[in-house]
Amino acid sequence: MTLEMLDKAVRRVPDFPKPGILFYDITGVLVNPDALKFCIEQMIEKYKDVKFDAVAGVESRGFIFAAPFAEKLGIPLVLIRKKGKLPGETYQCSYSLEYGTATIEVHKADIKKGGRYLVVDDLIATGGTLAAAKNLIEQGGGEVTDFFGVIGLPALNYKSVLAPCNVTTLINYDGE
């Protein structure tokens, strides 16, 4: 598997969710075991010498990449969920979307004061969701040092939103 082969596994869906938008669909990667394995192997290679106390996966596709990564490195997996999905006491953060707002949560018990976290999602666009995830972890006294996404859309300027943290993506699309 190569990055070129991974790129071919990413589905492009024109005019979704609205006319004029080209949607990069990660499900083409998920139905291809070699492509999924390649993503996890690339994550492990990138971060094998970096010490994280946990990895936080963003609902829902971030879970898919964060879980095997956490298992391979033997570190905890923390779930960043949509509001109302976690049964315990949570930290919450609301953020702006293109049309409205959203709120995400994390269990307070899952965030360790002074802990170092990698936050994982499938695609990084504007960086708004990941910035909100960082806010959740910081509410608990943790530190986000890195963000990872399989796909990045750098034209949407996510690096400035997520600075000064390190941001890694396997594939970047500036538009097609």
N, C-alpha and C positions, 0 to 999 in steps of 0.2 A: 504494500500500500504506500502511496505517495500523496503529497498534498494535491497534486493534479487529479489523482483518482478520488480523493476526498471531495474536491471541488465538483467533480462530476456526480457525486452522490447527493449533493445539495440540490433539492428541487427549486425551481424558480416558478412562481405562480404570479402571472401578470394580473393587474387590476384587483388585487386582494390586499387588504380588506375593503379598499375603495378604488375607483378608477384612477389610473396614473401611478399606483404603487406597485413596485415589484417586490413580492414577498419571498424571502429566502427561507425555505421550509426544511428544517432539520430532520423531519421524519424520514427522508430519503437516506440519511445516514443511519438512523436507528434500525431500519429494515435490512441493512447491510452489515452483518456481523464483523466483517473485516474493517469496515470504515469505523464502526463504533470502537472496536479494539484499538485501532490506530489512534483515535482521539485520546483514549485513556493512556495508552503508551506514551504519547507525546506529552501529556500532562505530567506523568511520572518522571519522564526524562527532564522536563523543564524544572520541576520542583524537588527532585530527589535530594538535593543538598540544602534545601531551605527548610527551616524548622517552623512548622505550624503546630499550634495546639489543637486546632480543629479546622474542618472545612465546612463552609456554610453553602448549602445548595438553595437556589431560589426556585420557588414553585413555578411550574412543575417540571419543566424540562431540565432545569439546573440539577434536580435530584438525580437524573439519569447519569450525568457525568460525575457528579460529586460523590455518589455512593460507592462505585467501584474504586475510585481514587482514594477515598478515605479508608476503605478496606485494605487496599494494597499497602498503604503507608501505615496502617495500624493506628489511625487517629479518629477521634469522634466526628460524626456527621451531625451538623446542626441544620434544622429545617427552617427556612424563611417561608412563611405561608401567608396566604391571603387572610384578611381579617375574618375572625369567626371560625377558623378551622382548627385552632389549637385549644385543648381543654384546660390548660393550666394558666397560671399568671403569666402575662406577656408584657413585653415592651412593644409599642406600636409606633409606626411612622407613616404619615400620609404624604403623598407626593402627587405632582401634576402629571396627567396624561394628555395626549393630544386633545381628547374630548372629556374633560372632567378630572376627577382625582381618584386615587386608589389608596388603600391602606394595607400595609403588610405588618406581620407580627413575628416574634420569636419568643419561645419560652424563656422566661427570666432565668430559670435553673440551668439552662444550657449554655449561658454565656459566663465565662470565667474571667474575673477581673485580672487584667494584665496579660490575658491570653492573646496569642497572635493568630489571625484568621485569614484564610483564603476564601473569597466569595466566588462562586461558580454559577454561571448561567449559560444557556445555549448560544444566545446571540446578544451582542452589546450594540445598542443603537444610540440613543441619546445619553445613556448613563443614568437616567433618573431612577430606575428601579434599583440599580446597584448602589447608588448614593444613599437611597433610603435604607437598604440593607446594612450599609456601613453605619448609618445613624443608629440602627437597632443595636448593633454590636457595641458601639461606643456608649450607648445608654447603660449597658451592663459593665462598662469598664474594660471592654476588650479593645483590641487594635486590629484594624484591617490593614494589611500591608500590600495585598495583591488581589487583583481581579482576574478571572479567566473566563473566556468565552470561546466557543468553537468558531463562531462567526463574528466579525466586527464590521461595523459600518462607519469608518472613520470620518466620512464627510459630514456626519451628524455631530462631530466634535466631542465625542464622549471622553476623550483623554483629558480635556480641560475640566470637565465636570468631576472626574474621578481623581484628579491630581491631589496630592503628590504620590498617590499609590501607583504601584506597577500594574500595568494592564497588558495581558497577553491574549492574543487571539491566534488561531491556527490559519484562518482564511480571512482576508479583508476584501470587501466589495465597495467600490466607490460609485457604483451605478453601472448599469448596462443598457 
